[in-house]
Amino acid sequence: LQTAKLCFDGVAHPEGGIPLIACEHWRETVNFLSDVRRETGFLRTEFPHVDFKYLVHDDDPIWSKYEDKFGDHTEYESIRESGDGIALEKRTRAAWKFVAERPEKSIAIVSHSA
């Protein structure tokens, strides 16, 4: 979100201009504590120009899934989602489906490298 803000500062707004849309499917793999996203309520406050209607959970549901499976970050320090090829493929397909169903003709997917 911070990268998108830098890229589209001044032209992005959910009520006009270029829409910035947060989508749970479009994010880095969730393996380590640093990959956990912040609560949606906090993100709405920090990034008021972003549309968060597609984040249906306040907490990070992907992290919660793997925390339930492996334990918290102090109990399990190895990869989580990257080792779950079936779930990762499912999320990837959902991400591309989300884009395919958007009404816009031009779409930028903003990311960053770690």
C-alpha positions in Angstrom: 0.0 0.0 0.0 2.8 2.4 0.7 4.4 1.7 -2.7 1.0 2.3 -4.4 0.7 5.5 -2.5 4.1 6.7 -3.7 3.3 5.7 -7.3 -0.1 7.3 -7.5 0.1 10.1 -4.9 -2.3 12.9 -5.8 -4.3 11.0 -8.4 -5.7 8.1 -6.5 -9.0 8.2 -4.7 -11.8 5.6 -4.2 -14.5 8.2 -5.1 -12.9 9.4 -8.3 -9.6 9.5 -10.0 -7.6 6.3 -10.1 -9.1 3.8 -7.7 -6.7 2.0 -5.3 -8.2 -1.3 -4.3 -6.8 -3.6 -1.6 -7.3 -7.3 -2.3 -6.3 -10.1 0.0 -5.2 -12.3 -2.8 -2.7 -9.8 -4.1 0.1 -9.8 -1.5 3.3 -11.5 -0.7 3.4 -15.0 0.5 2.7 -15.4 4.2 5.6 -17.2 5.8 7.0 -15.2 8.6 5.8 -12.7 11.2 7.0 -9.8 9.0 4.4 -11.0 6.3 1.4 -10.5 8.6 -0.8 -7.6 7.4 -2.1 -5.0 9.7 -5.7 -4.9 10.9 -8.1 -3.6 8.2 -9.3 -0.9 10.6 -5.8 0.4 11.1 -5.1 0.3 7.3 -8.3 2.3 6.6 -7.1 5.0 8.9 -3.5 5.1 7.5 -4.6 4.8 3.8 -8.0 6.7 3.5 -7.6 6.8 -0.3 -7.7 3.0 -0.6 -10.9 1.0 -1.1 -10.8 -1.9 1.5 -14.2 -3.4 0.8 -12.6 -6.6 -0.5 -10.8 -7.2 2.9 -13.6 -8.9 4.7 -11.6 -9.8 7.8 -10.0 -7.3 10.2 -7.2 -9.6 11.1 -5.0 -11.4 8.6 -6.9 -14.6 7.6 -4.0 -16.1 5.7 -1.6 -15.7 8.7 -4.4 -17.1 11.0 -4.8 -20.2 8.8 -1.1 -21.0 9.1 -0.9 -20.0 12.7 -3.7 -22.5 13.5 -1.8 -25.2 11.5 1.8 -24.6 12.7 1.5 -22.5 15.8 2.7 -18.9 16.4 6.0 -17.5 15.1 7.9 -18.6 18.2 6.8 -22.2 17.9 7.4 -22.5 14.1 10.1 -20.5 12.3 10.1 -22.1 8.9 8.1 -21.3 5.7 4.3 -21.5 5.9 2.4 -20.6 2.8 5.3 -21.1 0.4 5.3 -24.8 1.4 1.6 -25.1 0.6 1.5 -25.2 -3.2 -2.2 -26.1 -3.4 -3.3 -23.2 -1.3 -0.8 -20.8 -3.0 -2.1 -21.8 -6.5 -5.7 -21.3 -5.3 -4.9 -17.8 -4.1 -3.0 -17.0 -7.3 -5.9 -18.1 -9.4 -8.3 -16.0 -7.2 -6.0 -13.0 -7.7 -6.1 -13.3 -11.5 -9.9 -13.9 -11.4 -10.3 -10.7 -9.3 -8.5 -8.7 -12.0 -10.4 -10.4 -14.9 -13.7 -9.4 -13.3 -12.8 -5.7 -12.8 -14.5 -3.2 -15.1 -11.4 -1.1 -15.8 -9.7 -1.4 -19.1 -6.2 -0.6 -17.7 -5.0 -2.0 -14.4 -1.7 -1.6 -12.5 -0.8 -4.2 -9.9 1.6 -2.5 -7.5 4.1 -4.5 -5.5 7.6 -4.2 -4.0 10.5 -6.5 -3.6 11.6 -7.7 -0.3 
